[in-house]
């Protein structure tokens, strides 16, 4: 045998599903949270709004823990589980999308570096420089999503890749774009929901109301964008319209 036998009690597919769902919730917040916090801190600097800046600062530790710690750990857990449950399929994904993974991991390294720089430099650098860090983080996190979506969608709808075995045909497959739109909406929705909860710690009632109204924009926008893809567009791209 090329690989050892591994039979978890709950079934390999169920285990992968559990780990993947947790990772998706975490990673989507990491992407949407980066965009939301970049917007929040940018507005705070431009308006000289202490409440907005305090919200971003309170949330920075959670973003670091979720993105660079829990997100990374759960991502490794996915690789570990799929490598044991479906070694041949995992090997095929690695070989077919080697450059895609390399690009995604490069963006993830940039994501981790900028997130740590952003969290470590509060009141140590100029406000505009500090805002640059979070925008770089938001860009890296978003681009990581853009790349990984192609590989994930490929497993659902390989499309013309079955005939051509071309990297780009596999990456930009039939469900790539509707799935990306769905994920972007989910990212904004999760970010707005979490930050709205974090805004409840604001003691000033007037400032708290202003923060919640601003964050509601992210939630509404996320819901609208997600509904623009699912259930019609994204569902129609899946095999059999499932």
C-alpha positions in Angstrom: 0.0 0.0 0.0 1.2 3.5 -0.8 -0.7 5.1 2.1 -1.7 3.9 5.6 -5.3 2.9 6.3 -7.1 5.5 8.3 -10.8 5.0 9.4 -12.1 7.6 11.8 -15.3 6.6 13.6 -17.5 9.3 12.2 -16.5 8.8 8.5 -13.8 10.6 6.6 -16.3 12.7 4.6 -18.1 13.9 7.7 -14.8 14.8 9.4 -13.7 16.8 6.4 -17.0 18.6 6.3 -16.9 19.6 10.0 -13.4 21.0 9.7 -14.1 22.7 6.4 -17.3 24.4 7.7 -15.4 25.8 10.7 -12.5 26.9 8.5 -14.9 28.6 6.0 -16.6 30.6 8.7 -13.3 31.7 10.1 -11.6 32.5 6.8 -14.6 34.4 5.4 -14.6 36.6 8.5 -10.9 37.1 8.1 -11.5 38.4 4.5 -14.6 40.5 5.2 -13.2 41.7 8.5 -10.1 43.0 6.8 -12.1 45.0 4.4 -14.5 46.3 7.0 -11.8 47.3 9.4 -9.9 49.0 6.6 -13.0 51.1 5.8 -13.6 51.8 9.5 -10.1 53.0 10.3 -9.9 55.0 7.1 -13.1 56.9 8.1 -11.8 57.2 11.6 -8.6 59.0 10.4 -10.4 61.2 7.9 -13.2 62.2 10.3 -10.9 62.1 13.4 -13.5 59.9 15.0 -12.2 58.3 18.2 -15.1 55.9 18.5 -14.4 54.4 15.0 -10.7 54.1 15.8 -11.4 52.5 19.1 -13.7 49.9 17.4 -10.9 49.0 15.0 -8.4 48.7 17.8 -10.7 46.5 19.9 -11.3 44.2 17.0 -7.7 44.0 15.9 -6.7 41.3 18.4 -9.7 39.1 17.3 -8.8 39.5 13.7 -5.2 38.4 14.4 -6.3 35.4 16.4 -8.9 34.3 13.8 -6.8 35.0 10.7 -3.2 34.1 11.6 -3.9 31.5 14.3 -7.2 29.7 14.1 -7.5 30.1 10.3 -4.0 28.7 9.8 -4.6 25.8 12.2 -7.9 24.8 10.7 -6.4 25.1 7.2 -3.7 22.7 8.1 -6.3 20.4 9.6 -8.1 20.3 6.2 -4.9 19.3 4.4 -4.2 16.6 7.1 -7.7 15.1 6.9 -8.1 15.1 3.1 -4.5 13.8 2.7 -5.5 10.8 4.8 -9.1 10.3 3.5 -8.4 10.9 -0.2 -4.6 10.9 -0.9 -5.0 10.4 -4.6 -7.5 13.3 -4.9 -5.3 15.5 -2.8 -2.2 14.7 -4.9 -4.2 15.5 -8.1 -5.2 18.9 -6.7 -1.6 19.7 -5.7 -0.2 18.7 -9.1 -2.8 20.3 -11.2 -2.8 23.6 -9.4 0.8 23.9 -8.1 1.2 27.5 -9.2 -2.3 28.3 -7.9 -1.4 27.1 -4.4 2.0 28.9 -4.6 0.2 32.2 -5.4 -2.4 31.7 -2.7 0.2 30.9 -0.1 2.2 33.9 -1.1 -0.8 36.1 -0.5 -1.4 34.3 2.8 2.1 35.1 3.9 1.5 38.8 3.1 -1.8 38.6 4.9 -0.1 37.3 8.1 2.8 39.8 7.9 0.5 42.9 7.4 -2.0 41.7 10.1 0.8 41.4 12.6 2.3 44.8 11.6 -1.1 46.4 11.9 -1.8 45.0 15.3 1.7 45.8 16.6 1.9 49.4 15.5 -1.1 51.1 17.1 0.1 54.6 18.2 3.6 53.8 17.0 3.4 55.0 13.4 1.5 57.7 11.7 -2.3 57.1 11.3 -2.0 57.0 7.5 0.8 54.5 7.6 -1.2 52.4 10.0 -4.2 52.5 7.6 -1.9 51.3 4.8 -1.2 48.1 6.8 -4.8 47.1 7.1 -5.5 47.9 3.5 -2.6 45.7 2.4 -4.0 43.0 4.7 -7.5 43.4 3.1 -6.0 43.1 -0.4 -3.9 40.0 0.4 -6.9 38.3 2.1 -9.2 39.1 -0.8 -6.7 37.9 -3.4 -6.2 34.7 -1.4 -10.0 34.1 -1.7 -10.0 34.9 -5.4 -7.4 32.2 -6.0 -8.7 29.5 -3.7 -12.2 29.9 -5.0 -11.1 28.7 -8.4 -9.6 25.5 -6.9 -12.6 24.8 -4.7 -15.1 25.4 -7.5 -13.0 23.1 -9.8 -13.9 20.2 -7.5 -17.6 20.9 -8.2 -17.5 21.9 -11.8 -14.2 21.0 -13.6 -15.8 22.2 -16.9 -13.5 22.2 -20.0 -10.6 21.0 -17.9 -11.8 17.4 -18.4 -10.9 17.8 -22.1 -8.0 20.3 -22.1 -6.3 19.7 -18.7 -5.4 23.4 -19.0 -4.6 25.2 -15.7 -6.8 28.2 -16.6 -9.7 26.1 -17.7 -9.7 24.4 -14.4 -9.3 27.6 -12.4 -11.9 29.7 -14.2 -14.5 26.9 -14.3 -18.3 27.3 -14.7 -19.0 27.9 -11.0 -16.0 30.1 -10.3 -17.6 33.5 -10.7 -21.0 32.9 -9.1 -19.2 31.1 -6.2 -16.9 34.1 -5.8 -19.8 36.5 -5.6 -21.5 34.3 -3.0 -18.3 34.2 -0.9 -17.8 38.0 -1.1 -21.3 38.6 0.1 -20.8 36.1 3.0 -17.5 37.8 3.9 -19.2 41.2 4.2 -22.2 39.8 6.1 -20.0 38.0 8.7 -17.7 41.0 9.2 -20.6 43.4 9.7 -22.3 41.1 12.1 -19.2 40.6 14.3 -18.2 44.2 14.3 -21.7 45.2 15.2 -21.4 43.0 18.3 -18.0 44.6 19.1 -19.6 48.0 18.7 -21.9 47.2 21.6 -19.0 47.8 24.0 -19.0 51.5 23.1 -20.3 53.3 26.2 -21.5 56.4 24.5 -25.0 55.6 23.3 -25.0 58.1 20.5 -21.6 56.9 19.2 -22.8 53.3 19.6 -25.8 53.9 17.4 -23.7 55.6 14.7 -21.3 52.6 14.7 -24.1 50.1 14.4 -25.7 52.0 11.5 -22.4 52.1 9.7 -21.8 48.4 10.2 -25.4 47.6 9.1 -24.3 48.8 5.7 -21.8 45.9 5.5 -24.5 43.4 6.5 -27.1 44.6 4.1 -24.6 44.9 1.3 -23.3 41.4 2.1 -26.8 39.9 2.1 -27.7 41.6 -1.3 -24.4 40.4 -2.9 -24.9 36.8 -1.6 -28.5 36.7 -2.8 -27.4 38.0 -6.2 -25.5 34.7 -6.6 -27.5 32.1 -4.6 -29.8 30.3 -5.1 -30.2 31.2 -8.8 -26.9 31.9 -10.4 -24.6 29.7 -8.3 -27.2 26.9 -8.2 -27.6 26.9 -12.0 -23.8 26.4 -12.4 -23.7 23.3 -10.3 -24.1 19.8 -11.8 -27.8 19.1 -12.3 -28.7 22.6 -10.9 -28.4 21.2 -7.3 
